């Protein structure tokens, strides 16, 4: 890991506007406060999960996935564990870019992209055309993203604006191991089922079931990766009595079974492979 000031993302990334900037950073307990870049950010993490907050949503970045953050997007980054490592590439914005680069998103990392990320571990700081092979390789990594990123992971939750819905969502998040039944939930907060349903659709653009399912999958990923719980234990902790139902929901959300997902933690092993 490069030894650089912890605020490199503020002081270094955009200092040279035409370079590609590379940084691999063990985050420890450090949150990264709200900021923005003139460059687009490719963010890959390992060793745990990361929450990326924008002005509209909180994104949940799990292992073996990356997030693309377009230029100018205000965001903050919050690791869930001291063991999280960020692997970043920051790219100058180009004229007539593919529409892909204008949108925030979280995407699975396939084997090809994984090997390219592993290769990038030997870089640190600014990369320009004087280091031609590295510069072209980094551009190639960026160029293939629209082709290999066909499935956007739906692990993002909008912020509620209505105070009533904020209270409902907070309660849901604190009670994910329980059976949360919609009629009882509406009654608990003094709302009719119709009113609460309209609140979800009108305020966050999602149904109650959609929001609850994503909340549960976010917690499930975190428990699997960090607390080393069994799939059975995790299913119970996020409100599923049936392991097959939990496994199917997990697969539909992340594209992999929970038992397979656990094996992805620390998949790069970069500290030993390329030290």
C-alpha positions as CSV (number, residue, x, y, z in Angstrom):
1,X,0.0,0.0,0.0
2,X,1.2,3.5,-0.8
3,X,2.0,5.7,2.1
4,X,0.1,8.9,1.2
5,X,-1.8,11.5,3.2
6,X,-5.2,10.2,4.2
7,X,-6.9,13.1,2.3
8,X,-5.4,12.1,-1.0
9,X,-8.9,11.9,-2.5
10,X,-9.2,15.6,-1.8
11,X,-5.7,16.8,-2.6
12,X,-4.2,14.5,-5.2
13,X,-6.9,12.9,-7.5
14,X,-7.7,16.1,-9.5
15,X,-4.4,17.8,-9.2
16,X,-3.3,16.7,-12.7
17,X,-6.6,16.8,-14.7
18,X,-5.4,14.6,-17.7
19,X,-3.9,11.7,-15.7
20,X,-5.5,8.5,-14.5
21,X,-5.0,8.4,-10.7
22,X,-4.6,5.0,-8.9
23,X,-4.7,4.3,-5.2
24,X,-5.0,1.2,-3.0
25,X,-5.9,2.2,0.5
26,X,-6.5,0.2,3.7
27,X,-9.3,2.2,5.3
28,X,-9.1,1.1,8.9
29,X,-11.8,2.9,10.9
30,X,-11.7,5.9,8.6
31,X,-14.9,7.3,7.1
32,X,-14.4,9.5,4.0
33,X,-16.6,12.6,4.3
34,X,-18.7,14.0,1.5
35,X,-16.6,15.2,-1.5
36,X,-16.6,15.1,-5.3
37,X,-14.1,14.6,-8.1
38,X,-13.7,16.0,-11.6
39,X,-12.7,12.4,-12.6
40,X,-14.9,9.3,-12.8
41,X,-14.2,6.8,-10.0
42,X,-13.9,3.0,-10.3
43,X,-14.2,1.7,-6.7
44,X,-13.5,-1.9,-5.8
45,X,-13.4,-3.0,-2.2
46,X,-12.4,-6.2,-0.4
47,X,-12.2,-7.4,3.2
48,X,-15.7,-6.2,4.0
49,X,-18.6,-4.1,2.8
50,X,-18.8,-0.4,2.2
51,X,-21.7,2.0,2.2
52,X,-21.5,4.8,-0.3
53,X,-23.8,7.7,0.4
54,X,-24.9,10.2,-2.3
55,X,-27.4,13.1,-1.9
56,X,-30.2,10.8,-3.0
57,X,-29.4,7.2,-1.9
58,X,-27.2,4.9,0.1
59,X,-25.4,2.3,-2.0
60,X,-24.2,-1.0,-0.5
61,X,-21.0,-2.2,-2.1
62,X,-20.2,-5.9,-1.3
63,X,-17.3,-8.1,-2.1
64,X,-16.5,-9.1,-5.8
65,X,-18.4,-6.0,-7.1
66,X,-17.4,-2.5,-8.1
67,X,-19.1,0.9,-8.1
68,X,-18.8,3.5,-10.9
69,X,-19.2,7.0,-9.6
70,X,-19.4,9.7,-12.4
71,X,-17.5,13.0,-12.2
72,X,-19.1,15.6,-10.0
73,X,-21.2,13.3,-7.9
74,X,-21.0,14.3,-4.2
75,X,-20.5,11.1,-2.1
76,X,-19.2,9.9,1.2
77,X,-17.7,6.4,1.9
78,X,-18.2,4.4,5.1
79,X,-16.5,1.0,5.6
80,X,-18.2,-1.5,7.8
81,X,-15.0,-3.0,9.1
82,X,-11.4,-1.9,9.8
83,X,-10.2,-4.6,7.4
84,X,-11.7,-3.0,4.3
85,X,-9.3,-2.1,1.5
86,X,-10.4,0.3,-1.3
87,X,-8.9,-0.1,-4.8
88,X,-9.5,3.1,-6.8
89,X,-8.9,4.2,-10.4
90,X,-10.0,7.8,-11.3
91,X,-10.4,8.6,-15.0
92,X,-10.6,12.0,-16.7
93,X,-13.9,12.6,-18.4
94,X,-13.7,12.3,-22.2
95,X,-15.8,13.8,-24.9
96,X,-18.7,11.7,-26.3
97,X,-18.4,9.1,-23.6
98,X,-20.7,6.0,-23.5
99,X,-23.9,6.8,-21.5
100,X,-22.7,4.1,-19.0
101,X,-20.2,6.5,-17.5
102,X,-22.9,9.1,-16.7
103,X,-24.7,6.7,-14.2
104,X,-23.9,5.6,-10.7
105,X,-24.1,1.8,-10.3
106,X,-22.8,-1.3,-8.6
107,X,-21.9,-4.2,-10.8
108,X,-20.4,-7.8,-10.5
109,X,-16.7,-8.3,-11.3
110,X,-16.1,-11.1,-13.8
111,X,-12.9,-13.0,-14.0
112,X,-11.4,-10.8,-16.8
113,X,-12.0,-7.6,-14.8
114,X,-10.7,-9.3,-11.6
115,X,-7.4,-10.1,-13.3
116,X,-7.1,-6.5,-14.5
117,X,-7.7,-5.2,-11.0
118,X,-5.1,-7.5,-9.7
119,X,-2.6,-6.2,-12.2
120,X,-3.4,-2.6,-11.2
121,X,-2.1,-3.3,-7.7
122,X,1.4,-2.4,-8.9
123,X,0.4,1.2,-9.6
124,X,0.2,4.1,-7.3
125,X,-0.5,7.8,-7.9
126,X,-0.8,9.5,-11.3
127,X,-0.5,7.5,-14.6
128,X,0.0,9.4,-17.8
129,X,1.1,8.7,-21.3
130,X,4.8,8.7,-20.4
131,X,4.0,5.3,-18.8
132,X,2.4,4.2,-22.0
133,X,1.7,0.5,-21.3
134,X,0.2,1.2,-17.9
135,X,-1.8,4.1,-19.3
136,X,-3.2,2.1,-22.1
137,X,-4.0,-0.8,-19.8
138,X,-5.9,1.4,-17.5
139,X,-7.9,2.9,-20.4
140,X,-8.7,-0.6,-21.6
141,X,-10.1,-1.5,-18.1
142,X,-12.3,1.5,-18.3
143,X,-13.3,0.8,-22.0
144,X,-14.6,-2.7,-21.3
145,X,-16.9,-1.7,-18.4
146,X,-20.0,-1.1,-20.5
147,X,-19.5,-4.5,-22.2
148,X,-18.9,-6.5,-19.0
149,X,-21.3,-4.7,-16.7
150,X,-24.6,-5.8,-18.0
151,X,-26.3,-6.4,-14.6
152,X,-26.7,-3.5,-12.2
153,X,-27.0,-4.7,-8.6
154,X,-30.1,-3.3,-7.0
155,X,-28.4,-2.7,-3.6
156,X,-29.3,0.9,-3.1
157,X,-32.0,2.5,-0.9
158,X,-33.4,6.0,-1.5
159,X,-33.7,8.3,1.5
160,X,-37.2,8.9,2.7
161,X,-38.3,12.6,2.8
162,X,-41.5,12.1,4.7
163,X,-40.9,11.9,8.5
164,X,-43.5,9.3,8.9
165,X,-41.9,7.0,6.4
166,X,-38.4,7.7,7.9
167,X,-39.7,6.4,11.2
168,X,-41.2,3.3,9.6
169,X,-38.0,2.5,7.7
170,X,-35.9,2.9,10.8
171,X,-38.2,0.5,12.7
172,X,-37.9,-2.0,9.8
173,X,-34.1,-1.8,9.9
174,X,-34.0,-2.4,13.6
175,X,-36.2,-5.4,13.4
176,X,-35.1,-7.4,10.3
177,X,-34.9,-10.7,12.2
178,X,-38.6,-10.4,13.0
179,X,-41.6,-11.2,10.8
180,X,-42.6,-7.7,9.6
181,X,-46.2,-7.9,8.5
182,X,-47.5,-4.9,6.4
183,X,-51.0,-4.5,8.1
184,X,-49.4,-4.6,11.6
185,X,-46.7,-2.2,10.5
186,X,-49.2,0.3,9.2
187,X,-51.3,0.0,12.3
188,X,-48.2,0.5,14.6
189,X,-47.5,3.9,13.0
190,X,-51.2,5.0,12.9
191,X,-51.5,4.6,9.1
192,X,-53.9,2.7,6.9
193,X,-52.4,0.1,4.6
194,X,-53.3,2.2,1.6
195,X,-51.7,5.3,3.0
196,X,-48.4,3.5,3.9
197,X,-48.4,1.8,0.5
198,X,-48.7,5.2,-1.2
199,X,-46.0,6.6,1.0
200,X,-43.5,4.0,-0.1
201,X,-44.3,4.4,-3.8
202,X,-44.5,8.2,-3.7
203,X,-41.5,8.9,-1.5
204,X,-39.0,6.2,-2.3
205,X,-40.4,4.8,-5.6
206,X,-40.4,1.3,-4.2
207,X,-43.0,-1.0,-2.6
208,X,-42.8,-2.1,1.0
209,X,-41.8,-5.6,0.0
210,X,-39.0,-4.3,-2.3
211,X,-37.6,-2.0,0.3
212,X,-37.7,-4.7,3.0
213,X,-36.1,-7.3,0.8
214,X,-33.1,-5.0,0.0
215,X,-32.7,-4.1,3.6
216,X,-32.5,-7.8,4.5
217,X,-30.1,-8.7,1.7
218,X,-27.8,-5.8,2.7
219,X,-27.7,-7.1,6.3
220,X,-27.3,-10.7,5.1
221,X,-24.2,-9.8,3.0
222,X,-22.7,-8.0,6.0
223,X,-23.3,-10.9,8.4
224,X,-21.9,-13.5,5.9
225,X,-18.7,-11.6,5.2
226,X,-17.9,-10.1,8.6
227,X,-19.5,-12.1,11.3
228,X,-18.7,-15.5,9.8
229,X,-22.2,-16.8,10.5
230,X,-23.6,-19.9,8.8
231,X,-26.2,-19.5,6.0
232,X,-28.8,-20.9,8.4
233,X,-27.9,-18.4,11.1
234,X,-27.9,-15.5,8.7
235,X,-31.3,-16.5,7.2
236,X,-32.8,-16.4,10.7
237,X,-31.1,-13.1,11.5
238,X,-32.7,-11.4,8.5
239,X,-36.2,-12.8,9.0
240,X,-36.3,-16.0,6.9
241,X,-37.6,-19.2,8.4
242,X,-36.9,-21.1,5.1
243,X,-33.3,-21.4,4.0
244,X,-34.3,-22.2,0.4
245,X,-36.4,-19.1,0.3
246,X,-33.6,-17.0,1.7
247,X,-31.1,-18.6,-0.8
248,X,-33.4,-17.9,-3.7
249,X,-34.0,-14.3,-2.8
250,X,-30.2,-13.8,-2.3
251,X,-29.5,-15.4,-5.7
252,X,-32.1,-13.1,-7.4
253,X,-30.5,-10.1,-5.8
254,X,-26.8,-10.8,-6.1
255,X,-26.6,-13.5,-8.8
256,X,-24.9,-16.0,-6.6
257,X,-26.0,-18.4,-3.8
258,X,-25.1,-17.3,-0.2
259,X,-22.9,-20.3,0.3
260,X,-20.9,-19.4,-2.8
261,X,-20.8,-15.7,-1.9
262,X,-18.9,-16.4,1.3
263,X,-16.0,-17.8,-0.7
264,X,-15.6,-14.5,-2.4
265,X,-14.3,-12.7,0.7
266,X,-10.7,-11.6,0.1
267,X,-10.8,-13.1,-3.3
268,X,-7.9,-11.0,-4.6
269,X,-5.4,-11.9,-1.9
270,X,-3.3,-9.0,-3.3
271,X,-1.1,-8.4,-0.3
272,X,0.5,-11.9,-0.8
273,X,0.1,-12.2,-4.5
274,X,1.7,-9.0,-5.6
275,X,3.6,-7.7,-2.5
